Amino acid sequence: MNDIIAIFDISNNYPSYKYVIKKITNKEVIIPPLDKEEIIKYGELYSPPNMNIVFKYLLGYSIYSLRNGANILIQLMPTEKYNLYFELQEQIISALGYKYTSVNLTTNNRISFKKIYEFAKTMNKKLTIIKYIYYVIQGLLIYIFINKLEKQHYENLYNNIEYTKKLKRKINIYYSSDKLSIYKIIKRYIYYKKTYNDNKNESNKNPIKILLINNSEETFNKYIINQIKNILEKNNTIIYQVEKPNYLYKKRNSNRIHITNQIRKYLKYNIDINSIKILSKTIRYCQKGLNAIIILKLEKDAISTIMKQIINKIANDYKIKIIIIDNFDKLSKLENNTSKVCSI
């Protein structure tokens, strides 16, 4: 029997993961469909009571993949606490009679390129280190470009919602294809970026502007961010986003980040680069005339509590409503009252 691989992640990085894994293993790879409803239904059907939406999604995707022929499930979610989810899911899936191999390709809360290479060699004996590095570089470019285009997607939704959604589907399909080169990846990114800019519809000059603030690197938060975007994109909405800086951003900017006069208005002492970036971008987006700020489950420590208070002050100065999403009940209320939120 030919091996079929399913990839586990709850961000929007599937096209880059699929491309790399398929190339280095020379096996068929399954990723979730764009419509997640079927997956969630599987998860709700077989999950124990009171399990959260992330568990249901991961369990549902496991069952969806196995029903579609997968026999190898690989985990690329770099958060060790989700291993507890997989422990319980394996028991549920085994009880349903499915047989498969589970492979964890993360270590120390990060994706392990060494583990990926070792796994790929077991699947594809002809793989060389040179080919592996080449395909990983391609995958990183796809990852970077898709994230850049996704930002453009949500900031342009109000222009032409249906066209923008179709364009996003085309982007995901193209970057999931087999016959790509570094030249093609870059060329197509330039084309899609230009297409977003060239297809603006100026008929609606008063879109709703929402800022999402995420102060955590938790994989869980990234899933919730995607859920909120899916809720808001049904409306005439521009979605901006501020996230915790990644390692490369911190390294590159550690010696040249400074507190501007605008931030100094709200602070007396110097603060860390993460907080500077969040506050600086928050002020910048507030100046664009936001309708609301959605703060996603800021980490429950003293620093995050103070940050929340500072963002509240900024929002009050600009007369902008703040919505805190720190549990699933509030996410459900947002979904059920989207029109109210978007008509502020």
Secondary structure, 3 states (H helix, E strand, C coil): CCCEEEEECCCCCHHHHHHHHHHHHCCEEECCCCCCHHHHHHHHHHCCCCCCHHHHHHHHHHHHHHHCCCCEEEECCCCCCHHHHHHHHHHHHHHCCCCCEEEECEECCEECHHHHHHHHHHHCCCCCHHHHHHHHHHHHHHHHHHHHHHHHHHHCCCCCHHHHHHHHHHHHHHHCCCCCCHHHHHHHHHHHHHHHHHCCCCCCCCCEEEEEEECCCCHHHHHHHHHHHHHHCCCCEEEEEEECCCHHHHHHHCCCCCCCHHHHCCCCCCCCHHHHHHHHHHHHHHCCCCCEEEEECCCCCHHHHHHHHHHHHHHHHCCCEEEEECCHHHHHHHHHCHHHHCCC
